[in-house]
Amino acid sequence: MIAKYGSIRGLVNLHRLVYELQSEGVLKTDFTFIKYSFGYYSKDLEELLSTLRRLELIRIRRSGDGTEVVEITETGLKVLEAVKGFKEGSVGRI
């Protein structure tokens, strides 16, 4: 999803986007969301983001105004392309 949009400004926005897409059945995930005063939050999603960051598949940086920006890294793009190719059957079979 981050690759599709290039980057997503704000972790709150990312949580809201995933919540809405999951609720509408567009995104097939099973994150548990809790509604807070600032919007929906998922600890599961936050843990996934932390893991993706440790694996250097995404980066989270602060923009000039202090907003967190989530971006996919070059490594993340390569992994995404490999997974896409595997799903499409263009990767060698075992």
N, CA, C and O of each residue as an XYZ file, in Angstrom:
376
protein
N       0.816     -1.174      0.000
C       0.000      0.000      0.000
C       0.871      1.253      0.000
O       0.573      2.214     -0.709
N       1.930      1.250      0.778
C       2.831      2.410      0.804
C       3.465      2.593     -0.570
O       3.617      3.723     -1.035
N       3.836      1.493     -1.222
C       4.434      1.576     -2.555
C       3.458      2.199     -3.542
O       3.864      2.951     -4.428
N       2.184      1.892     -3.395
C       1.165      2.427     -4.299
C       1.061      3.943     -4.190
O       0.900      4.635     -5.196
N       1.153      4.457     -2.963
C       1.003      5.895     -2.729
C       2.333      6.642     -2.710
O       2.343      7.873     -2.677
N       3.450      5.925     -2.731
C       4.766      6.556     -2.684
C       5.216      6.788     -1.257
O       6.293      6.344     -0.862
N       4.412      7.468     -0.496
C       4.659      7.652      0.927
C       3.325      8.012      1.566
O       2.382      8.426      0.893
N       3.274      7.846      2.853
C       2.070      8.218      3.594
C       2.504      9.142      4.717
O       3.371      8.806      5.524
N       1.887     10.310      4.753
C       2.225     11.311      5.774
C       1.395     11.068      7.018
O       0.168     11.159      6.988
N       2.071     10.759      8.108
C       1.403     10.612      9.392
C       0.997      9.183      9.699
O       0.301      8.538      8.916
N       1.440      8.700     10.843
C       1.063      7.341     11.254
C      -0.429      7.248     11.542
O      -1.037      6.201     11.318
N      -1.025      8.323     12.033
C      -2.475      8.329     12.259
C      -3.195      8.140     10.933
O      -4.170      7.393     10.852
N      -2.717      8.813      9.895
C      -3.320      8.664      8.567
C      -3.171      7.239      8.050
O      -4.095      6.694      7.447
N      -2.010      6.635      8.286
C      -1.793      5.258      7.845
C      -2.747      4.307      8.559
O      -3.365      3.450      7.927
N      -2.863      4.459      9.866
C      -3.794      3.613     10.628
C      -5.224      3.792     10.120
O      -5.951      2.814      9.950
N      -5.625      5.041      9.879
C      -6.982      5.310      9.396
C      -7.205      4.688      8.021
O      -8.250      4.085      7.774
N      -6.235      4.830      7.134
C      -6.356      4.276      5.795
C      -6.485      2.752      5.835
O      -7.347      2.183      5.167
N      -5.634      2.099      6.612
C      -5.697      0.638      6.720
C      -7.034      0.219      7.338
O      -7.650     -0.746      6.886
N      -7.478      0.938      8.363
C      -8.764      0.633      9.002
C      -9.901      0.717      7.980
O     -10.718     -0.198      7.877
N      -9.948      1.808      7.235
C     -11.029      1.998      6.260
C     -10.993      0.936      5.167
O     -12.032      0.379      4.813
N      -9.813      0.651      4.629
C      -9.707     -0.353      3.570
C     -10.045     -1.745      4.089
O     -10.669     -2.537      3.382
N      -9.642     -2.046      5.307
C      -9.967     -3.342      5.903
C     -11.471     -3.437      6.162
O     -12.081     -4.472      5.893
N     -12.069     -2.372      6.678
C     -13.502     -2.352      6.984
C     -14.353     -2.528      5.737
O     -15.416     -3.147      5.779
N     -13.875     -1.976      4.626
C     -14.610     -2.071      3.365
C     -14.335     -3.375      2.624
O     -14.938     -3.636      1.582
N     -13.433     -4.191      3.150
C     -13.117     -5.468      2.514
C     -12.148     -5.347      1.357
O     -11.891     -6.331      0.664
N     -11.608     -4.164      1.134
C     -10.655     -3.945      0.050
C      -9.299     -4.542      0.410
O      -8.613     -5.111     -0.438
N      -8.929     -4.405      1.666
C      -7.656     -4.918      2.164
C      -7.942     -6.132      3.029
O      -8.650     -6.033      4.031
N      -7.400     -7.262      2.652
C      -7.661     -8.522      3.353
C      -6.671     -8.704      4.494
O      -5.724     -9.483      4.384
N      -6.892     -7.984      5.592
C      -6.070     -8.097      6.786
C      -6.984     -8.324      7.974
O      -8.199     -8.149      7.880
N      -6.396     -8.712      9.086
C      -7.208     -8.931     10.285
C      -6.650     -8.172     11.485
O      -6.609     -8.691     12.600
N      -6.227     -6.948     11.240
C      -5.739     -6.113     12.324
C      -6.900     -5.772     13.255
O      -8.026     -5.565     12.802
N      -6.626     -5.717     14.540
C      -7.608     -5.294     15.528
C      -7.399     -3.808     15.779
O      -6.301     -3.379     16.134
N      -8.450     -3.029     15.594
C      -8.368     -1.580     15.774
C      -9.175     -1.147     16.994
O     -10.226     -1.712     17.297
N      -8.668     -0.146     17.675
C      -9.348      0.472     18.801
C      -9.547      1.937     18.451
O      -8.633      2.597     17.958
N     -10.756      2.442     18.711
C     -11.028      3.849     18.410
C     -10.554      4.717     19.577
O     -10.959      4.534     20.724
N      -9.687      5.660     19.242
C      -9.203      6.652     20.197
C      -9.709      8.015     19.762
O     -10.327      8.137     18.705
N      -9.461      9.020     20.546
C      -9.948     10.366     20.219
C      -9.374     10.888     18.902
O     -10.021     11.682     18.220
N      -8.170     10.450     18.540
C      -7.535     10.915     17.304
C      -7.807     10.003     16.116
O      -7.382     10.307     15.001
N      -8.505      8.891     16.332
C      -8.838      7.961     15.249
C      -8.574      6.529     15.654
O      -8.377      6.229     16.832
N      -8.571      5.655     14.680
C      -8.377      4.235     14.926
C      -6.894      3.900     15.021
O      -6.066      4.452     14.296
N      -6.578      2.979     15.935
C      -5.200      2.566     16.168
C      -5.154      1.057     16.286
O      -6.036      0.450     16.892
N      -4.123      0.446     15.708
C      -3.926     -0.997     15.800
C      -2.524     -1.295     16.307
O      -1.532     -0.921     15.682
N      -2.454     -1.967     17.437
C      -1.154     -2.386     17.964
C      -0.510     -3.377     16.997
O       0.705     -3.358     16.800
N      -1.332     -4.248     16.391
C      -0.826     -5.228     15.419
C      -0.155     -4.527     14.242
O       0.933     -4.915     13.816
N      -0.801     -3.510     13.731
C      -0.242     -2.755     12.605
C       1.044     -2.050     13.029
O       2.014     -2.016     12.272
N       1.051     -1.495     14.226
C       2.247     -0.806     14.725
C       3.417     -1.786     14.850
O       4.554     -1.438     14.532
N       3.139     -3.010     15.312
C       4.190     -4.032     15.426
C       4.704     -4.441     14.052
O       5.903     -4.653     13.875
N       3.799     -4.553     13.075
C       4.219     -4.876     11.713
C       5.107     -3.769     11.150
O       6.130     -4.054     10.528
N       4.728     -2.522     11.361
C       5.541     -1.402     10.889
C       6.925     -1.431     11.536
O       7.930     -1.162     10.877
N       6.971     -1.756     12.816
C       8.250     -1.850     13.519
C       9.126     -2.946     12.918
O      10.329     -2.759     12.739
N       8.522     -4.081     12.610
C       9.265     -5.187     11.996
C       9.767     -4.806     10.602
O      10.923     -5.064     10.266
N       8.911     -4.199      9.801
C       9.309     -3.777      8.451
C      10.439     -2.755      8.513
O      11.327     -2.739      7.661
N      10.393     -1.919      9.517
C      11.452     -0.920      9.701
C      12.775     -1.584     10.089
O      13.828     -1.240      9.550
N      12.718     -2.535     11.022
C      13.942     -3.250     11.427
C      14.549     -4.013     10.254
O      15.771     -4.121     10.150
N      13.706     -4.540      9.374
C      14.182     -5.259      8.192
C      14.605     -4.312      7.074
O      15.046     -4.748      6.010
N      14.465     -3.013      7.327
C      14.817     -1.957      6.371
C      14.002     -2.046      5.077
O      14.498     -1.737      3.994
N      12.739     -2.475      5.213
C      11.836     -2.517      4.065
C      11.043     -1.216      3.956
O      10.588     -0.843      2.874
N      10.883     -0.528      5.092
C      10.286      0.810      5.102
C      11.167      1.705      5.963
O      11.999      1.225      6.733
N      10.972      3.005      5.821
C      11.617      3.959      6.724
C      10.536      4.938      7.176
O       9.585      5.228      6.451
N      10.711      5.427      8.377
C       9.811      6.444      8.916
C      10.681      7.638      9.288
O      11.543      7.549     10.163
N      10.444      8.738      8.617
C      11.256      9.930      8.855
C      10.335     11.079      9.243
O       9.121     11.023      9.047
N      10.926     12.090      9.779
C      10.176     13.298     10.136
C      10.376     14.358      9.052
O      11.499     14.650      8.640
N       9.277     14.910      8.613
C       9.358     15.980      7.621
C       9.701     17.284      8.340
O       9.814     17.310      9.566
N       9.862     18.338      7.594
C      10.218     19.630      8.158
C       9.220     20.138      9.190
O       9.596     20.850     10.121
N       7.949     19.775      9.029
C       6.933     20.229      9.992
C       6.726     19.247     11.145
O       5.830     19.427     11.969
N       7.577     18.186     11.198
C       7.498     17.231     12.294
C       6.587     16.047     12.046
O       6.496     15.151     12.885
N       5.917     16.026     10.915
C       5.028     14.920     10.581
C       5.849     13.687     10.208
O       6.841     13.784      9.485
N       5.425     12.532     10.707
C       6.099     11.282     10.334
C       5.679     10.898      8.925
O       4.497     10.944      8.586
N       6.647     10.522      8.113
C       6.393     10.102      6.739
C       6.885      8.667      6.595
O       8.052      8.371      6.855
N       5.988      7.784      6.181
C       6.324      6.374      5.997
C       6.592      6.156      4.514
O       5.759      6.479      3.667
N       7.770      5.602      4.209
C       8.179      5.372      2.818
C       8.711      3.952      2.671
O       9.272      3.388      3.612
N       8.533      3.387      1.501
C       9.132      2.090      1.211
C      10.568      2.323      0.744
O      10.841      3.283      0.023
N      11.470      1.458      1.148
C      12.882      1.595      0.761
C      13.123      0.870     -0.561
O      12.246      0.167     -1.063
N      14.307      1.048     -1.112
C      14.684      0.313     -2.331
C      14.624     -1.190     -2.073
O      14.140     -1.949     -2.913
N      15.112     -1.615     -0.917
C      15.054     -3.039     -0.562
C      13.607     -3.495     -0.491
O      13.267     -4.579     -0.966
N      12.760     -2.670      0.101
C      11.339     -2.996      0.182
C      10.705     -3.146     -1.190
O       9.893     -4.045     -1.407
N      11.074     -2.262     -2.123
C      10.557     -2.357     -3.491
C      11.010     -3.643     -4.176
O      10.233     -4.282     -4.885
N      12.286     -4.025     -3.960
C      12.800     -5.253     -4.560
C      12.071     -6.471     -4.013
O      11.721     -7.380     -4.766
N      11.841     -6.491     -2.695
C      11.110     -7.610     -2.093
C       9.686     -7.651     -2.636
O       9.177     -8.723     -2.962
N       9.046     -6.500     -2.735
C       7.688     -6.428     -3.269
C       7.623     -6.959     -4.695
O       6.716     -7.722     -5.029
N       8.563     -6.569     -5.529
C       8.600     -7.055     -6.911
C       8.828     -8.565     -6.962
O       8.223     -9.257     -7.781
N       9.696     -9.074     -6.091
C       9.956    -10.525     -6.060
C       8.709    -11.281     -5.643
O       8.395    -12.326     -6.213
N       7.999    -10.764     -4.655
C       6.769    -11.415     -4.198
C       5.713    -11.349     -5.292
O       5.009    -12.328     -5.538
N       5.599    -10.209     -5.945
C       4.653    -10.061     -7.055
C       4.957    -11.077     -8.151
O       4.058    -11.748     -8.659
N       6.229    -11.180     -8.506
C       6.641    -12.127     -9.537
C       6.335    -13.554     -9.136
O       5.915    -14.359     -9.966
N       6.543    -13.869     -7.878
C       6.258    -15.212     -7.377
C       4.773    -15.506     -7.474
O       4.382    -16.592     -7.903
N       3.947    -14.558     -7.082
C       2.496    -14.739     -7.140
C       2.012    -14.873     -8.571
O       1.048    -15.588     -8.842
N       2.681    -14.186     -9.487
C       2.268    -14.228    -10.890
C       2.867    -15.430    -11.629
O       2.557    -15.661    -12.798
N       3.708    -16.180    -10.955
C       4.265    -17.397    -11.550
C       5.496    -17.174    -12.404
O       5.926    -18.089    -13.106
N       6.081    -15.974    -12.365
C       7.257    -15.726    -13.201
C       8.555    -16.132    -12.523
O       9.619    -16.056    -13.139
N       8.492    -16.556    -11.287
C       9.669    -17.016    -10.581
C       9.743    -18.530    -10.759
O       8.712    -19.201    -10.808
N      10.945    -19.063    -10.854
C      11.124    -20.499    -11.055
C      10.380    -21.338    -10.026
O      10.212    -20.920     -8.880
N       9.937    -22.518    -10.437
C       9.197    -23.400     -9.530
C      10.127    -24.396     -8.878
O      11.170    -24.766     -9.417
N       9.713    -24.813     -7.708
C      10.507    -25.810     -6.966
C      10.004    -27.200     -7.291
O      10.532    -28.185     -6.775
